[in-house]
Amino acid sequence: MKVALSLPGGGVSGALYQIGAVAALEEAMGGVSRIDGYIGHAGGSILAAALAGGVSATRLYRAVLDPADPYFPLERHHVLSLDAGEWRRIVVRAWATLKQALPRLDPRRGHTPVGVSDRILEEVDRIEDSLPAGIFTLDRFEPFIAEFFARREIPNAFSATRKPLRVVAYELDTGRRVVFGEEATDTRISLACAASCALPLFFSPVRIGRKHYVDGGLSSMAHFDVAERMSADFTIVLNPRVPVETEGQSVPTGHGAGRSVRDKGLLWVFNQSRRIANHAMLEREMQTLPNSMGVLRIEPKPEEAALFLRNPRSFESRRVVLEYAFKTTREMLRMWAETNQELAAALGLSAN
């Protein structure tokens, strides 16, 4: 039986959850040699690439648990880097738009059926086209990933990975899904991962050749059809994107305890809306699985997902997410193996 591991994106906290969950999976399977191929998008693509390249999930787990371990030295500036070129273009575009707008707003202009206030709003709408393509750029992130791969002897070419790897992104100007590794095999893995991480609004689209790419989770979470084309009979999905239930729980914020996700501001309202949409998307995918494909879905419980509301840059918060993922995944695998003994044996899963 061929097994694929699907790693959807989920931001920093989602990546932490997946590292803990894969470490538990690795322990239960006595290693991940039974995994025959990896599929990832957004943050999950980087973990998928590392695993496909031969890195131990347990090593990653220990590295992230230890703040003094330089194994994966990702820092804030690698990801949250302002797109200076994009912001310079804004100034030029906005100035050109303003110069064109001023004559149209001249009160001495001939009679028009539209009032001054409506004309002002019309010109403001024109300025929207001058907004940046993204607040941040991933131009520093891709070299960081490439350097990490080189330092840890992880292949940066799809043809060189130990196990088949697929990284998903979408072409911005066509809406077409691109499965790097299945196509565009000459693209660097680090560049494909950066393209898959380009979440609209936050990050400018990543350019590869003459095309621009964005987030690989826009219309699918698990990409079961990709697993099917990899000849997988069974897919394990580690999904960190579940809606956060805060009923009866305090919500940690930078200004004290809150009572609602709303209290964390617009970024978390957006994050929660994405979680709701992503979870519904996965539910639909589970109803339309490829013929005879088996699936093991591992994800946090919504009422326990409030731990993702904590600051992922805090060591204590990282430790909580990692240990929660490891312990709950280990227990879930044990219970699943007890009720699916024949299939668990085929997967090499132990019920102990």
C-alpha positions in Angstrom: 0.0 0.0 0.0 1.3 3.4 -1.0 0.9 6.2 1.5 1.0 10.0 1.0 1.4 12.6 3.7 -0.5 15.9 3.0 0.6 19.0 4.9 -1.8 22.0 4.4 -0.6 25.4 5.4 -1.5 27.1 8.7 1.0 29.9 9.5 3.6 29.6 12.2 1.4 28.0 14.8 0.1 25.6 12.1 3.7 24.6 11.2 4.4 24.0 14.9 1.4 21.8 15.2 2.4 19.8 12.2 6.0 19.3 13.5 4.6 17.9 16.7 2.1 15.7 14.9 4.7 14.3 12.5 7.0 13.6 15.3 4.3 11.5 17.0 3.5 9.8 13.7 7.2 9.0 13.2 7.3 7.5 16.7 4.2 5.4 16.1 5.4 4.1 12.7 9.0 3.5 13.9 10.2 6.1 11.4 8.4 7.5 8.4 9.9 5.0 5.8 6.3 3.9 5.1 5.5 7.4 3.7 5.9 7.1 -0.1 5.3 10.8 -1.0 4.7 14.3 0.4 2.3 17.0 -0.6 2.4 20.5 0.9 1.3 24.0 0.5 2.1 27.3 2.3 4.0 26.5 5.5 3.3 22.8 5.1 5.4 22.8 1.9 8.6 23.6 3.8 8.0 20.7 6.3 7.1 18.4 3.4 10.3 19.3 1.6 12.4 18.7 4.7 10.8 15.3 5.3 11.0 14.3 1.6 14.7 15.3 1.8 15.4 12.9 4.6 15.1 15.1 7.7 13.8 13.5 10.9 10.6 15.0 12.3 11.9 14.2 15.7 15.0 16.3 15.0 12.9 19.2 14.0 10.7 18.8 17.0 13.7 18.9 19.4 15.2 21.9 17.5 12.0 24.0 17.8 11.6 23.0 21.5 15.1 24.3 22.3 15.5 28.1 21.8 19.2 27.7 21.9 19.3 25.1 19.0 20.3 26.8 15.7 19.0 24.0 13.5 16.3 26.1 11.9 17.1 29.8 12.8 14.1 31.5 11.3 13.7 35.1 12.4 10.9 37.6 12.0 12.8 39.7 9.4 13.1 36.7 7.1 9.3 36.7 6.7 8.0 40.1 7.6 10.1 42.1 5.2 8.5 45.2 3.7 8.3 45.2 -0.1 10.3 48.4 -0.6 10.1 48.3 -4.4 6.3 47.8 -4.2 5.9 50.7 -1.9 8.0 53.0 -4.1 5.8 52.1 -7.0 2.8 53.1 -4.9 4.1 56.6 -4.5 4.7 57.0 -8.3 1.3 55.5 -9.2 -0.6 57.5 -6.6 1.1 60.7 -7.7 0.3 60.0 -11.4 -3.3 59.2 -10.4 -3.6 62.4 -8.3 -2.3 64.5 -11.2 -5.0 63.1 -13.5 -7.7 63.4 -10.8 -7.2 67.1 -9.9 -8.4 68.6 -13.3 -11.5 66.4 -13.1 -12.3 67.8 -9.7 -11.9 71.4 -10.8 -15.2 73.2 -9.8 -14.9 75.4 -12.9 -15.3 72.2 -15.0 -18.3 72.2 -17.2 -21.7 70.9 -16.0 -21.8 67.1 -15.2 -24.7 65.1 -13.9 -22.5 63.9 -11.0 -22.0 66.1 -7.9 -18.6 67.0 -6.5 -18.8 64.5 -3.6 -19.5 61.7 -6.0 -16.7 62.8 -8.2 -14.3 62.7 -5.2 -15.4 59.2 -4.4 -14.9 58.2 -8.0 -11.3 59.5 -7.9 -10.7 57.7 -4.6 -11.8 54.5 -6.3 -9.1 55.1 -9.0 -6.4 55.4 -6.3 -7.3 51.8 -5.1 -5.5 50.6 -8.2 -2.3 52.1 -6.8 -2.4 50.0 -3.6 0.5 47.5 -3.2 0.3 43.9 -4.3 1.2 42.9 -0.8 2.4 44.5 2.5 5.4 42.2 2.8 7.7 40.4 0.4 9.1 36.9 0.6 12.4 37.9 -1.2 14.4 37.2 2.0 12.4 34.1 3.0 13.3 32.1 -0.2 17.1 32.6 0.2 16.7 31.6 3.9 15.0 28.4 3.0 17.5 27.7 0.3 20.4 28.2 2.8 18.6 26.0 5.3 18.3 23.2 2.7 22.0 23.5 1.8 23.2 23.5 5.4 21.1 20.5 6.3 21.8 18.6 3.0 18.2 18.8 2.0 17.9 18.6 -1.9 16.7 21.8 -3.5 15.7 20.1 -6.7 12.6 18.0 -7.1 14.5 15.3 -8.9 16.9 14.8 -6.0 14.6 14.3 -3.0 14.5 10.9 -1.4 10.8 10.6 -1.7 8.5 12.3 -4.3 7.5 15.8 -3.3 4.7 18.0 -4.6 4.3 21.7 -3.7 1.1 23.5 -4.7 0.6 27.2 -5.7 -1.7 29.1 -8.0 -0.9 31.3 -11.0 -2.2 34.8 -10.2 -3.1 35.8 -13.8 -4.8 32.6 -14.8 -6.1 31.1 -11.6 -4.6 27.8 -12.6 -3.3 25.4 -9.9 0.3 24.5 -10.4 1.8 21.3 -8.8 5.5 21.8 -8.6 7.3 18.5 -8.8 4.6 17.1 -11.0 5.2 20.0 -13.5 7.7 22.8 -13.5 10.2 20.3 -12.1 13.2 22.5 -12.9 12.0 25.2 -10.3 14.0 25.3 -7.1 12.0 23.7 -4.2 12.7 26.7 -2.0 11.3 29.0 -4.7 8.2 26.8 -5.1 7.7 26.9 -1.3 7.9 30.7 -1.2 5.4 30.9 -4.0 3.0 28.6 -2.1 3.4 30.8 1.0 2.4 34.0 -0.8 -0.9 34.7 1.1 -2.8 37.5 -0.7 -2.9 40.9 1.1 0.0 40.0 3.4 2.6 39.0 0.8 3.3 40.1 -2.7 2.9 37.3 -5.3 6.2 35.5 -5.9 7.5 35.7 -9.4 8.9 32.6 -11.2 10.0 33.3 -14.7 7.3 35.5 -16.2 4.5 34.3 -13.9 3.3 35.3 -10.5 2.1 32.8 -7.9 0.1 32.9 -4.7 -1.0 30.7 -1.8 -1.4 27.0 -2.6 -4.5 26.5 -0.3 -7.0 28.7 -2.2 -9.3 25.9 -3.5 -8.1 22.7 -1.8 -6.6 21.8 1.5 -5.5 18.1 1.1 -5.1 17.9 -2.7 -6.3 14.3 -2.8 -6.1 14.2 -6.6 -2.4 14.9 -6.4 -2.0 12.0 -4.0 -3.9 9.8 -6.4 -1.6 10.7 -9.3 1.3 9.8 -7.0 -0.4 6.3 -6.9 -1.2 6.7 -3.2 -3.8 4.3 -1.8 -3.9 6.0 1.5 -3.4 9.7 2.6 -2.6 11.0 6.0 -3.7 14.6 6.4 -2.3 16.8 9.2 -4.6 19.8 9.2 -3.9 22.6 11.6 -6.7 24.9 10.2 -9.7 24.4 12.3 -12.0 27.3 13.5 -11.1 28.4 17.0 -13.9 28.0 19.6 -13.5 30.5 22.4 -16.9 30.0 24.2 -16.2 30.1 27.9 -12.5 30.7 27.4 -10.4 33.9 27.8 -8.7 35.1 24.7 -5.1 36.3 25.1 -4.4 39.7 23.6 -1.6 42.2 23.8 -3.9 44.4 26.0 -5.1 41.8 28.4 -7.6 38.9 28.4 -10.5 39.2 25.9 -13.7 37.3 25.5 -13.9 37.0 21.7 -11.6 36.5 18.7 -12.8 40.0 17.8 -10.7 41.4 20.7 -7.5 40.3 18.9 -8.2 42.7 16.0 -8.6 42.6 12.3 -5.7 40.2 11.5 -7.2 37.5 13.7 -10.7 38.1 12.5 -9.3 37.5 9.0 -7.4 34.4 10.3 -10.6 33.0 11.8 -12.5 33.6 8.6 -9.8 31.7 6.7 -10.0 28.8 9.2 -13.7 28.6 8.8 -13.4 28.5 5.0 -10.5 26.1 5.0 -12.2 23.6 7.4 -15.4 23.7 5.3 -13.3 23.1 2.2 -11.6 20.0 3.7 -15.0 18.7 4.8 -16.2 18.9 1.1 -13.0 17.2 -0.1 -13.6 14.4 2.4 -17.0 13.8 0.7 -15.5 13.5 -2.8 -12.4 11.3 -2.3 -10.8 9.5 -5.2 -12.0 5.9 -5.7 -11.0 3.6 -2.9 -8.6 6.0 -1.3 -8.3 5.7 2.5 -7.7 8.8 4.6 -6.5 9.4 8.2 -7.2 13.0 9.2 -5.4 14.4 12.1 -6.3 17.9 13.5 -6.8 19.7 16.7 -10.2 19.9 18.4 -11.9 23.3 17.9 -12.4 23.8 21.6 -8.6 23.2 22.2 -7.5 25.3 19.2 -7.5 28.4 21.4 -3.9 27.7 22.1 -3.2 29.0 18.6 -4.3 32.4 19.8 -1.1 32.7 21.7 1.9 34.6 20.3 3.9 32.0 18.3 7.1 34.0 18.8 6.9 33.2 22.5 9.0 30.2 23.5 6.4 29.1 26.0 3.6 29.3 23.4 5.7 27.3 20.9 6.3 24.6 23.5 2.6 24.4 24.4 1.6 23.9 20.8 4.4 21.4 20.0 3.7 19.3 23.1 -0.1 19.5 22.6 0.3 18.3 19.0 2.7 15.4 19.9 0.6 14.1 22.8 -2.8 14.4 21.2 -1.6 12.9 17.9 0.0 10.0 19.7 -3.2 9.3 21.6 -5.3 9.6 18.4 -3.1 7.2 16.6 -3.3 4.7 19.4 -7.0 4.8 19.4 -7.3 4.7 15.6 -4.9 1.7 15.5 -7.0 -0.2 18.0 -10.2 0.2 15.9 -8.4 -0.3 12.5 -6.0 -3.0 13.3 -5.6 -4.5 9.9 -5.0 -1.1 8.2 -2.8 0.0 11.1 -0.6 -3.0 10.5 -0.3 -2.3 6.8 0.8 1.3 7.7 3.2 0.0 10.4 1.3 1.9 13.1 1.6 0.5 16.6 -1.4 0.6 19.0 1.0 0.8 22.0 
